[in-house]
Amino acid sequence: MSPRLIFWISAFVRIALVLMGAASAMYIWGPVTGLVLGLIGMVTLFCVQLFYLQRLADWLDNPNSSRLPDGWGAWTDIFSRLYKLRRDDEKNQAELAEWLARFRQAMTLLPDGVVIMDDVLFLEWCNPAAESHLGLSHAQDKGMRVTNLVRSPEFMDYIILGRYETPLTLSFRDRKLIAHIIPFENRRQILVTHDVTESERIDMMRRDFIANASHELRTPLTVINGFLEIASMQDDLDNHTRNMHLKLMTEQGERMQRLVEDMLTLTRLESVDYPPRPERISMQGLLEQIMQEAHALSAGKHKITLECTGPDIRGSNDEIRSALTNLVTNAIRYTPENGNIKISWIDTPNGPKFAVQDDGIGISAEHISRLTERFYRVDKSRSRETQGTGLGLAIVKHVLLRHKANLLIESTPDVGSKFCVQFPGSAITA
């Protein structure tokens, strides 16, 4: 049976009961009494409707499902339906709030910046990445025009031209950003920013590495090709000149071989496929071997001393040996004859420490922070003389990174340099 039919049947039944009561009273006590009782009954029914209508009005002021009043008669069904509607509405609101919270959390975790603006570019919402990229503050800048907050001529031109189908590459706050405005709905726009600073830096490093490696390989190849051309064009070269050319070509070939070996070493150190293989390293024995090589390289031109009181450590013997040898070799190469070189291995409260100190030519302060860059040379002409590949300190840096050690450099021009390697205390063998 339909609810509408039930409503009218119930109403007619109540009215009929009142009328029947009035008719009974009229039959028993007379027509006046019956009419009075019937009028009282109808007024009572009317007052009941007003009472529940007032309760409905009160509830609508604060439509909470827990405060919905009980009803009588037809009001019971009305309040029951309102309760169901309100519960469904509250459930939908809770789900909407949950989805909104998830959306904001997802936007918060996005590495890209997202700014929601209205049709006249007033800020409505932005995530933390956008705050970092563009210097915005959602709490303070909400309702302000974005073009007044992002003061960049490139960004202003992008807005004025309105060519939003093409992203904008923007330099802003020492960052390289790709900004893209996407209109949505009819009166809103989304500004998406992507930080490409790191990828640009890596691309530049890759380009520099390729250029430097090509240059370093081209120089000895040019020398070798030049001598080969002379040899092919001059059959009557005397033996002395020919032997001198062969010697120079051999030196350049060896230089190329060292360069390729250093590049392969650097690649291996950076690869996750070749983790270090820790083993116990006898530092006394290792440093004595390095001392022998240092004396051989110096050929008696320097005074080299060793102090070894530190403990043995765990690490890759080959890698540690390569790093420390590089530092000692550099000290010998950049220290004039009769110079002093002090090598030490001691234990400190912060862990074991290796140091090599010389009184050589020293390095200016502006070069120190870049010494571990690949192919970085303080003095290119001197580096050619010392036959360095420009990758030695880059190899040292990566070896120390794999062993959680730090490289500390102190140097003064014409006074000398001190290269220290600070190992962590955990590197000491039990």
Beta strands, then each sheet from edge to edge (+ up, - down):
strand 1: 113-118
strand 2: 123-126
strand 3: 168-172
strand 4: 175-184
strand 5: 188-195
strand 6: 279-281
strand 7: 303-308
strand 8: 313-315
strand 9: 340-348
strand 10: 351-358
strand 11: 406-412
strand 12: 416-422
sheet 1: 2+ 1- 5+ 4- 3+
sheet 2: 6+ 8-
sheet 3: 7+ 9+ 10- 12+ 11-
end
